[in-house]
Amino acid sequence: MRPMGGTPNCGRLLPAPCMMLKLNMCPGHARQRSEINAFVHILLFIELACRRIKGSTWAKSAFPESFEARISQRDLFRSSGYAASVMDHKAFVNSVPGPVLADLSKTEDAAGLRHLALHLGLILALGLYVAVGAPFWWVAIVPLGISICFLFTLQHEATHKTPFATHWLNEWVGRLVGLPILQPFEWFRYFHLAHHRYTNNPERDPELIAGAKPETWASYVIHVSGLPFWWAVARQVLSNAAGANPGAYVPERARRRIEREARWMLLAYAFAAVSLLFSPLLFWVWILPCLLGQPFLRLYLLAEHGRCAFVADMFRNTRTTYTNRIVRFLTWNMPYHVEHHTLPQVPFHRLPELHDHMRGRHQVTADGYMAFTRDYVASMQGRDQTVRG
């Protein structure tokens, strides 16, 4: 089991070349380590050269596929020496070989469209199951709400323009998925990028300025209910539509665009409200599911930075949570949150690879959301007892 915080034993996670680098840290072995690193980079150069001429007779005979498979990106990355000592996220990024970083940062439409089709297909299937009143239809309401509310993670990715390679796909998917969760995409983009710039800075991170993490049972229950979120986003849409200041993190050039987006959203919600006069369908497949699904999103989001240090190092102010494939699917791989904050340009489908490269560097992790929630609640109980004492 991995602990909530702390760094796992790096040595047992690394291949033999990296073990050599890790052990040869004394001054007497500096020359040996330098020679190993030079050799590894020569191998990287040879592999890249072979890829350029792949298919030629010379390349196939001199470097068979078995060799290329052995010199994988992960082995080259780990062998470059990054795991030899403790470092913060900036030092880690600087240690990443350029070709590896470029490859990890490549976006593509196919992966995003596949994931989007599956996510929307799940919402549609659950929505139809509820709408037609199938047997035990009421059981599907909560999963439907969770599926809708977790479109937030797709919109979050779209702010970084990483789900798709095509620019307009990121823009329009981000806007459209914001409608059912009441979150205006244009405004959220600047809010979220400011969060990345000032992560866990109590004075400058807009997430913390908007509302600190719950520290008492009463504030925890209210926070997890999701009601403060719905009130905040509804007020934000109305404020944006009225042309009010959307926040200091929003540049002047974007304010007109944010105002226009909010007015289109209000028009869509007006049509939805009118439809309720004729049919309760939207209540059963959208409103009620979202109210019941939002607490699950609140619990998930609390793990990203809750109980993390108020420092600038992403290895200490952000948490990666180990979880199952279903959760990773619904969240677009965002449980790999240290990875995302360290290199936000890496698209969601490449985060597992980045996680493998980063393995042994994590300082704050959780073994699932149940474990995080249990520890968070225990920390609140400890604080309550301290206060009463």
matplotlib code that plots the C-alpha trace (Angstrom):
import matplotlib.pyplot as plt

x = [0.0, 1.2, 1.0, -1.0, 2.2, 5.9, 8.0, 8.0, 11.2, 12.7, 15.3, 12.9, 10.9, 13.8, 15.6, 19.2, 20.8, 18.9, 19.9, 23.5, 23.0, 21.2, 24.0, 26.9, 26.2, 29.5, 32.1, 34.4, 31.9, 31.0, 33.1, 31.5, 28.0, 29.0, 30.2, 26.9, 24.8, 26.9, 26.4, 22.6, 22.3, 24.4, 21.9, 19.0, 20.7, 21.2, 17.6, 16.2, 18.5, 17.3, 13.7, 14.3, 15.6, 13.4, 12.5, 15.9, 17.9, 20.8, 18.5, 16.7, 19.9, 21.9, 19.1, 16.4, 13.0, 14.1, 16.8, 14.4, 12.0, 14.7, 15.7, 12.2, 11.4, 10.8, 14.1, 16.0, 14.1, 14.8, 18.4, 19.1, 19.7, 16.5, 15.9, 19.3, 18.3, 15.3, 14.1, 11.1, 8.8, 10.8, 14.0, 12.1, 10.8, 14.3, 15.6, 13.2, 14.9, 13.6, 12.4, 10.5, 8.8, 7.9, 6.4, 4.4, 3.0, 1.6, -2.2, -4.5, -8.1, -8.6, -8.0, -10.2, -13.1, -13.1, -13.2, -15.9, -18.0, -17.9, -18.6, -21.5, -22.7, -22.8, -24.8, -27.2, -27.8, -28.4, -30.7, -32.8, -33.1, -34.5, -36.6, -38.4, -39.1, -37.3, -37.3, -35.6, -35.0, -34.5, -31.3, -29.8, -30.3, -27.2, -24.8, -26.4, -25.7, -22.2, -21.6, -22.9, -21.2, -17.8, -18.0, -16.3, -13.0, -13.4, -14.0, -11.0, -8.9, -10.3, -9.0, -5.5, -6.4, -5.2, -8.2, -8.0, -5.4, -8.0, -8.4, -12.1, -12.9, -11.4, -13.2, -16.7, -16.6, -15.5, -18.4, -21.0, -20.2, -20.3, -24.0, -25.3, -22.9, -23.7, -20.0, -19.1, -16.1, -14.6, -14.6, -13.5, -10.4, -8.9, -10.0, -8.3, -5.1, -4.8, -5.2, -2.3, -0.1, -0.7, -1.5, -2.3, -1.2, -3.9, -3.5, -3.5, -5.1, -8.7, -9.8, -8.8, -9.9, -13.4, -13.6, -11.1, -11.1, -13.6, -12.1, -15.2, -17.9, -20.6, -18.5, -17.5, -21.1, -22.1, -19.1, -19.7, -23.4, -22.5, -25.0, -22.3, -21.0, -24.4, -25.0, -21.5, -21.7, -25.3, -24.3, -21.2, -23.3, -25.7, -22.8, -21.0, -24.2, -24.6, -21.1, -19.7, -16.0, -15.5, -12.3, -8.8, -7.4, -9.5, -7.8, -9.8, -9.8, -11.7, -14.5, -16.8, -16.5, -17.3, -20.4, -21.7, -21.2, -23.1, -26.1, -26.2, -26.2, -29.1, -31.1, -30.5, -31.6, -34.7, -35.7, -35.1, -37.2, -40.1, -39.9, -40.6, -44.1, -44.9, -42.9, -40.8, -38.3, -35.4, -36.0, -35.5, -32.7, -30.7, -31.7, -32.2, -29.3, -26.9, -28.0, -27.3, -24.1, -22.4, -21.3, -19.2, -17.4, -16.9, -15.3, -13.1, -11.9, -11.1, -8.4, -6.5, -5.0, -6.8, -4.3, -1.4, 1.3, 0.9, 4.1, 5.0, 6.4, 3.8, 5.3, 4.1, 1.0, -0.8, -1.9, -2.0, -4.6, -4.4, -7.8, -9.5, -10.2, -13.8, -12.9, -10.0, -12.3, -15.0, -12.3, -10.3, -7.2, -7.1, -6.4, -2.8, -2.9, 0.7, 1.5, -1.0, 0.1, 3.8, 3.3, -0.2, 0.5, 0.5, -2.9, -5.1, -4.3, -0.5, -0.7, -0.3, 3.0, 4.1, 3.2, 5.5, 8.3, 7.7, 7.4, 9.4, 9.1, 5.6, 5.6, 1.8, -0.4, -3.6, -4.6, -8.0, -10.7, -12.1, -8.7, -8.3, -11.8, -11.2, -7.9, -9.5, -12.3, -9.9, -7.9, -11.0, -11.8, -8.3, -8.7, -12.1, -10.6, -7.7, -10.1, -12.3, -9.2]
y = [0.0, 3.5, 6.1, 9.3, 11.3, 10.6, 9.2, 5.4, 3.5, 4.7, 2.0, -0.9, 0.9, 1.6, -0.5, -1.6, 1.4, 3.9, 1.8, 2.3, 6.1, 6.2, 4.4, 6.2, 9.6, 10.0, 12.3, 9.3, 8.0, 11.2, 10.3, 6.9, 8.5, 11.0, 8.3, 6.3, 9.4, 10.1, 6.5, 6.7, 9.9, 8.4, 5.5, 8.0, 9.8, 6.5, 5.4, 8.7, 8.5, 5.0, 6.1, 8.6, 5.9, 3.1, 0.8, 0.8, -2.4, -1.0, 0.0, -3.3, -5.3, -3.1, -2.3, -5.0, -4.4, -6.2, -3.6, -0.7, -2.3, -2.6, 1.1, 2.3, 5.9, 5.1, 3.4, 6.2, 8.8, 7.0, 6.3, 10.0, 10.5, 12.3, 9.7, 10.1, 12.7, 14.5, 17.4, 19.7, 19.7, 22.4, 20.4, 17.3, 19.2, 20.4, 16.9, 15.5, 14.8, 17.1, 14.3, 12.6, 15.8, 16.6, 13.1, 13.2, 16.6, 15.6, 16.0, 14.0, 14.0, 10.2, 9.5, 12.5, 11.6, 8.0, 9.0, 11.6, 9.2, 6.7, 9.3, 10.8, 7.3, 6.5, 9.6, 8.9, 5.3, 6.1, 9.0, 6.9, 4.2, 6.8, 8.5, 5.4, 4.3, 0.9, -1.5, 0.1, 3.2, 5.3, 3.3, 4.9, 8.5, 8.8, 7.2, 9.5, 12.5, 11.4, 11.0, 14.5, 16.2, 14.7, 16.4, 19.1, 17.1, 17.3, 21.0, 21.3, 19.6, 21.8, 24.9, 23.5, 22.7, 19.1, 16.7, 17.3, 18.4, 20.5, 23.9, 24.4, 21.0, 22.0, 25.3, 24.0, 20.9, 23.0, 25.4, 22.8, 20.5, 23.6, 24.0, 21.0, 21.8, 25.6, 26.4, 29.1, 27.9, 31.2, 32.4, 29.1, 29.0, 32.1, 31.0, 27.7, 29.0, 31.3, 28.3, 26.6, 29.7, 30.1, 26.6, 26.4, 30.0, 31.1, 34.7, 34.2, 30.8, 31.7, 28.2, 29.1, 32.7, 31.5, 29.2, 27.5, 23.7, 22.6, 22.4, 21.6, 19.0, 21.6, 23.2, 19.7, 18.6, 21.8, 21.7, 18.1, 18.7, 20.7, 23.4, 26.1, 25.2, 25.5, 28.8, 30.1, 29.1, 30.4, 33.7, 33.8, 33.3, 36.0, 38.4, 37.7, 38.3, 41.6, 42.7, 42.8, 42.3, 38.5, 38.5, 40.1, 37.0, 37.8, 40.1, 43.0, 41.7, 38.6, 40.3, 41.0, 37.3, 36.1, 38.4, 37.1, 33.5, 34.0, 35.5, 32.5, 30.2, 32.1, 31.8, 28.0, 27.8, 29.8, 27.3, 24.5, 26.2, 26.6, 22.9, 22.0, 23.6, 20.9, 17.9, 17.0, 15.1, 17.5, 17.3, 13.5, 13.3, 16.4, 18.5, 15.8, 13.6, 16.6, 17.5, 13.9, 13.5, 16.7, 15.5, 12.8, 15.4, 17.5, 14.5, 13.8, 17.4, 17.7, 15.1, 17.1, 19.7, 19.1, 18.8, 19.6, 22.1, 25.8, 25.9, 26.4, 22.9, 20.8, 17.6, 18.9, 21.0, 18.5, 14.9, 11.9, 9.4, 5.7, 4.5, 2.1, 2.3, 3.4, 6.5, 7.3, 7.0, 9.4, 11.8, 11.8, 10.5, 13.5, 11.4, 11.7, 15.2, 15.8, 14.8, 17.2, 20.2, 19.5, 19.3, 20.6, 20.4, 16.6, 15.3, 13.1, 9.9, 10.3, 11.0, 7.3, 7.3, 10.5, 8.8, 5.9, 8.3, 10.2, 7.1, 7.5, 11.3, 11.6, 13.1, 13.3, 10.3, 8.5, 4.9, 5.7, 8.2, 6.2, 6.3, 10.0, 10.8, 8.6, 10.4, 13.8, 13.1, 11.8, 15.0, 17.1, 14.9, 15.5, 19.3, 19.3, 17.4, 19.9, 22.8, 21.3, 20.4]
z = [0.0, -0.8, 2.0, 1.7, 1.7, 1.4, -1.4, -2.1, -2.2, -5.5, -5.9, -6.2, -9.0, -11.3, -13.9, -13.5, -15.3, -13.1, -10.0, -11.0, -11.3, -8.0, -6.1, -7.7, -6.1, -4.1, -5.6, -6.3, -8.8, -10.6, -13.6, -13.9, -13.7, -16.4, -18.7, -18.2, -19.0, -22.1, -23.2, -22.7, -24.7, -27.5, -27.6, -27.7, -30.6, -32.5, -31.9, -33.2, -36.3, -36.9, -36.8, -39.5, -41.8, -40.6, -43.4, -45.0, -45.3, -43.2, -40.3, -40.2, -40.2, -37.8, -35.3, -35.2, -33.6, -30.4, -29.9, -30.5, -28.0, -25.3, -25.7, -24.9, -24.1, -20.5, -20.0, -21.7, -19.6, -16.4, -17.3, -18.0, -14.3, -13.2, -10.5, -8.9, -6.4, -4.8, -6.9, -7.2, -10.2, -12.0, -11.8, -12.9, -16.0, -16.8, -16.6, -19.2, -22.5, -25.2, -27.6, -24.8, -23.7, -27.3, -27.8, -24.6, -25.5, -28.9, -29.1, -31.4, -32.3, -32.3, -28.6, -27.6, -29.9, -28.8, -25.1, -25.8, -27.7, -24.8, -22.2, -24.1, -25.0, -21.3, -20.5, -23.4, -22.4, -18.8, -19.8, -22.0, -19.3, -17.0, -19.6, -20.7, -17.2, -17.5, -14.5, -11.5, -13.6, -10.4, -9.7, -12.8, -11.7, -9.5, -12.1, -14.7, -12.5, -11.9, -15.6, -16.4, -13.5, -14.4, -17.8, -15.7, -16.1, -19.9, -19.8, -17.5, -20.1, -22.9, -21.1, -21.8, -25.4, -25.0, -25.5, -29.3, -31.8, -33.7, -32.1, -32.7, -31.3, -27.9, -28.0, -28.8, -26.8, -23.8, -24.3, -24.9, -22.0, -19.8, -20.4, -18.4, -15.5, -15.5, -15.9, -18.5, -20.4, -21.4, -17.8, -16.4, -18.7, -17.1, -13.6, -14.1, -15.7, -12.7, -10.4, -12.3, -12.0, -8.3, -7.2, -3.4, -2.8, -0.3, -1.4, -5.2, -6.1, -7.2, -6.0, -2.4, -2.6, -3.8, -0.7, 1.6, 2.0, 4.7, 8.2, 10.3, 10.1, 9.2, 6.5, 5.1, 4.8, 3.1, 0.8, -0.3, -0.8, -3.9, -3.1, -2.7, -6.2, -7.8, -6.2, -7.1, -10.8, -11.2, -9.7, -12.0, -15.1, -14.1, -13.2, -16.5, -18.5, -16.7, -17.8, -14.2, -13.6, -14.0, -11.9, -11.8, -13.6, -16.7, -19.3, -20.6, -24.2, -23.1, -21.1, -24.0, -25.1, -21.6, -21.4, -24.7, -23.7, -20.5, -22.3, -24.7, -21.7, -20.1, -23.3, -23.3, -19.7, -20.5, -23.1, -20.6, -18.0, -20.5, -21.4, -17.8, -18.2, -20.7, -19.5, -16.4, -18.6, -18.0, -14.3, -14.3, -16.8, -15.9, -12.9, -10.3, -11.5, -11.4, -7.8, -6.7, -8.7, -7.7, -4.2, -5.9, -8.0, -4.8, -3.0, -6.1, -6.4, -2.7, -3.2, -5.8, -3.4, 0.0, 2.9, 0.5, 1.4, 0.6, -1.5, -5.1, -5.7, -7.6, -6.1, -2.7, -3.3, -5.5, -5.0, -7.4, -6.4, -7.3, -8.4, -10.8, -14.6, -14.2, -12.2, -14.5, -17.4, -16.0, -14.9, -18.1, -16.3, -13.9, -10.8, -12.3, -10.9, -10.0, -13.5, -14.9, -12.9, -13.6, -17.4, -18.2, -21.9, -21.8, -23.1, -20.9, -22.7, -22.2, -18.5, -17.5, -19.4, -17.7, -14.4, -15.2, -16.0, -12.7, -10.5, -7.4, -7.3, -5.9, -2.4, -1.9, -3.0, -1.9, -2.3, -3.7, -2.9, 0.0, 1.7, 1.1, 2.4, 5.5, 6.2, 5.6, 8.0, 10.6, 10.3, 10.9, 14.0, 15.3, 14.8, 16.5, 19.5, 19.6, 19.7, 22.4, 24.4]

ax = plt.figure().add_subplot(projection="3d")
ax.plot(x, y, z, "-o")
ax.set_aspect("equal")
plt.show()
